[in-house]
Amino acid sequence: MPQQLVITISGASSGFGAMAARALAKAGHIVYAGMRATADRNAAQVQKCNEFSKENGVKLFAVEMDVASDESTKAAVYQIIKDQDANAVSAHRLMCAALPHLRKQHKAYVLWVGSSSTDGGNPPYLGPYFAAKSGAFPTGTNHLANAGRPKDKDIADEYEKYYAGLSEKTGEKLAEIFPSGVGINIVAEEIVRLVNLPFGTRPYKTVIDPSNDGAEEVTNLKIAVRERYMKSMDIEDLLHPSVSK
């Protein structure tokens, strides 16, 4: 059994976050599932976390966390630290709250989940979305149902005049090229694999790309460019983690 870790996942009410939280908890880790509106909109998700913990004998806890709010994010991290005397990680605002505590440990692991479309192909209109969110599986998640909608509907309608039906066509094509039989659980399984690897052996990046949209080729090129740049700056020691005291 790998070392038990205390893990915080933001956006864990559904989709990749929820599945990763459950998979990591079943792997023996203490997991805090961060989500907004735990007292109302996501109250049912909180109950599901509690039921999952009880049924599987694991440590999975829902925690109120709105990463759009500094106060909410800090409060969540401090609550977790108070509960476990440990530290947790996640996205930008969460990082600001957590990094001071992680530095005191001298050894930590930050895992970011993004979309393969940031390095591979991405449909028109969706670039900003993919840059800020994890990937979209045609089935198995409901994060697109909870995604934001254009505030300026009139402007959105203007695009429809020039390329009517593009969004619908794109959605249909994405579902068509996505291989059948591939479930979203492969993402959670990969997260568990990475978390359980010994310190210093985890890869800088790993790619889950069932649609084969070119992300792996671009990622490998970016890694090679990064390594070449770091060596040219004489800071190649930063390419590999080390424990400092």
N, C-alpha and C positions, 0 to 999 in steps of 0.2 A: 504493500500500500504506500503510495507517495505521501510526502508530508502533507498534513491537512492544512489548507490555506483558508483565510477569511477573504471572501470575494464579494465585491459589490458590482452589480450590473445595472446600468441606467436603462430606461426604456424597456423594462422587463415585464410589462403587463401583458404583452402578446408577442407574436413573431419570434425572431431569432433570440431576443432577450429572454423571453419566457422559457423557450426550449433549452437554451444554454444554461439558464439558472437551474432547471430541473436536472439536466444531465450532469452538471458539476456537483450538485447536491448528492445525487446518486453515486457519484464517484468518491464521495466521502468528505467533500469540502463543506465549509460553513458559508452559505450563500445568502446575501441580502439582495432581494429583487426590488430595485428602485422603480417607483411609478408615481404618477401624479394622481390627485383626487382619490386617495385611498378611502376616504370617508363617504364618497358618493359614487361618482362615475365608475371607479375601479374597485368598489367594495366587493363585488363578486370575484374579482381577480385575487384580492387579498384572501378571501375565503378559500379559493382554489389552492392557493399556496399553503394555507394551513392544513387543508385536507391532504394535499400531496405529501407534506411532511409527516403527518400522522400515519398515512397509509404505507409509506415507504421507510419510515423510521429514519428520516434524514433531517438535516438542519437547513431548512429553507424559510427565510423570513421576508415578509413584505415590509418595505420602509417608504414613507412618504418622501418623494424626491422630485422636484421640478427643476431640471437643469437650466431652465431659463431664468431662474432666480438664484442669486448668490446666497440669500438667506436660507432658502429651502435646501440648497445643496450642502452648505456648511452644516446646517442643523442635522442633516441625514448622516454626514460623515462623523460628526461629533457623537451622534447617538450610537453609531456602530462602534466607534472607538471606546465609548463608555461601556458598551455591552461586552465587547470582546478584547479590549485593550490591544487592538491591532488596527491595521489600516486597509483601506479599500481604494479601488481605482475605477475610472471610467472616462467620460469625455471632458471637453475643455473646462467647463466650470468646475466639474468634479475634480479634475486634475489640480486646479488652483487650490482647492480645499485640501486635497489629499497629499500632494507632493511634499510639503514640509514634514509630514509624519513618515512618509516613505523614506525620505533622506536619512532620518534617524536610524532606520533599520540597516542601512548600508547595502541592502539587497532586496530587490522588489521586481515585479513583473507587471508591465502595463500592456494590455492586449486591446487593440482597436479592431473593430469589425466594420468594414466598409463595403462598398459596392465594386464588383469587378468592372462595372461600366466606367469608373473613374480612370481606369487604365485601358480598358478595351473599348468596344463600340458602345455608344449610347444614343438612344433615339432623340429626335428633335424635341426641344422644349424641356427635356428632363435633366440636362446637365447640372443645374444648381441643386436639384433634388438629390441626384446620385452623389454629388460632392459632399452632402451633409448627412446622408442616411446609409444604412446598410442595404445590401442588394435586395432585389425584388424577385421572389419566386412566384411563378404564376399560380401555384397552389400551395396550401399549407400555412399561409400567414394571412393576417388581416391588417397589416400595418398600412397598406395603401388605402384601406377604407377609413383609417383614422388620419390620413395625411391632410395637410391644409389644402384649401381651394383658393383660386385667385380672388383677391379682394376686389379687384377692378374687373368685374365680369364683362363690362362693355369692351374693355381692351382685349380680353380673351376672345370675345366674339369677333373682333376685327381680324384676328388670325384665321378664324374659321372661314372667312370670306375668301382668303387667298389659297388655303389648302384644306378644304372641307373634309372632315372625317379622318384627319391625320392621326389623332390620338386613338381613335377606335381601331384604325388599321394597324397602328403600331402595337397595340395591346394584343390583337389577334395574332399578329406575326410572331411576337415574342412567345406566346403560348404554343405556336406551331413549331418553332425551332427548338423549344426546350424538350430535352429527351424525356420520354415517358418512363415512369417507374423510379424517378429520382426524387427522393423526399427531402424536405427541409432539414431533417434530422442529421444530414451529413455535415451541416455547419456546426451544430452542437457537438457532434462527435469529434470534429477536428479541433474545436476549442478545448475539449477535455484532453485530447492527445497533447496539445501544445502546453497546457497548464501542467500536465504531469511529467513533462520532460525535465531532466536535471538542469539546474541553473548553469548557464553558459553554453547550452547545446541547442537552445531554441532558435529557429530561423528568424531572420529579420522580417521576412514576409512569407506567407503561404497563400496559395490561390485555390479557391473552390469555384470552378467555372464550368458547370454542366453544359452551358450553351456554346462554349468554345468561341467566345466573342473577341479573342485576341489578348485578353488581359494577361495571360501567363507570359506571352512573348514580350509584351511591353514591360511587365514587372521585372523579368530577368534582365532586360536591357537597363532599366533604371537602377537595379541593384549593382550592375557592373559599373555604370557611370558613377554611382555614389562611392563605390570602393576606390575607383581610380582617382576621384576628386579628393577623398580623405587622405590617400597616400601622397598625393601631390602637395597637400597642406601639412604633411608630417604629423597627422593626428590619426593614423590608422589604428592606434590602440583603442580608439572609440568604436571601432567596428565590432568589438567583442566585449561583452560585459565582464566586469571584474568586481570583486568585493573590496571596498576600501574601509579602513578602520580609522 
